[in-house]
Amino acid sequence: MKKERAADVESLHLSVGEELELESLRQNVVPPFVMLEPFLETPRGVEVEGQEALPEDGVHGSLYRLRAGRPTHGELVVGFKDILSGEVTHRKAIRIDVDDD
């Protein structure tokens, strides 16, 4: 299984059936970012098979397990929303290409 950090990549390339563990962005739990919720948006063809909180204290973030289900080209969007207001506080788009190799 491939492993990547959202903060370190601008694009991803997968083959159909391949799995990826993607670490979300990270944000320390400090004012004004004390109540954040990580989010991930995927294009059709990329499924989220699981999500776990980061194992560290004092840091917002998640580990996502993704699976490339069919050929697609698009963007993954990762970030954080403020739990109280629902506003997006952090956002990063990552180009993703899934090919039928």
N, C-alpha and C positions, 0 to 999 in steps of 0.2 A: 504494500500500500504506500502510495506517495504521501509525503508530509510537507506541508508548506505553511508559511506564516503570511497572513494577508498584508501585513506591514512591509514585507520584503518582496512582493511580486506585483508586477503590472499586468501579466498575462499568464494563462494556464493552458496547457495542451494535454488532453486526455484521449484515450481510445475508448470505444464503447465497451462497457463492462468493467472498466477500471474504477478503482476506489481511491479517494483522496481524503486525508485528514487535514482539514484547514483550520488553523488557529485564527480566530477573529482578531480584530484590532484589540489593543490593550489600553486601559485607562485606569490610572491609580484612583482609588477611592479618596478623593480630596474635594473640598468645596470648590466649585459648585457641582461637582460630578459625584455626588454621593448616592444617587438613586438612578442608576442607568440600567437599561435592559439591552443586551446585544440583539441584533437582528441580522438576518441573511435573506436575500432575495436571489433566486436562481432562475435561469431561463428554462423553458420546457426542455425536457430531456436530461436534466440534472436533478437528481432526487436527494433530499436530505434524509439520510438513514438514521442519524442520531445526533444528539447534542449533549455536551457535558460542560459543566462549569470548569474554569481553569482551576487547577489544584492549589493555587497560591492564595493566601489571604491578602486583602488590601488591594486587589486588582480586579476590575471588571473585565470579563471576556469569556469566550466559550471555545470549545473544540467541536468542530462540526465534522461528521463523517458523511461524505458525499459519494454518490455513485453516478457514473455516466451511463445513462440508460439508452440513449440513441444519439445519432449525429445531431449536432447543433452548433451554432455560433452566436455568441451574445455576451452578456455581462452578468457577473456575479456582483451583487452590491452588499457590502458588509458595513456595519456601523453600530451606533448606539442611539437609543431614544431615551429621553427623560421619562421616567415612569409616571410622574405626576402630571406633566403637561402633554405628553405624547409627542413632543417635538424632537426631531432628529438633531442630535448634538455633534455627531461624528459620522462621516460617510466616505466610503472609498469604493469606486467601481473597478473591477478587475475583468479584463477581456478573457473569455473562455472559449476554446474551440474543442469540440469533441468530434473525432473522426472515426469512421468505420474501417479500421485497418485490417 
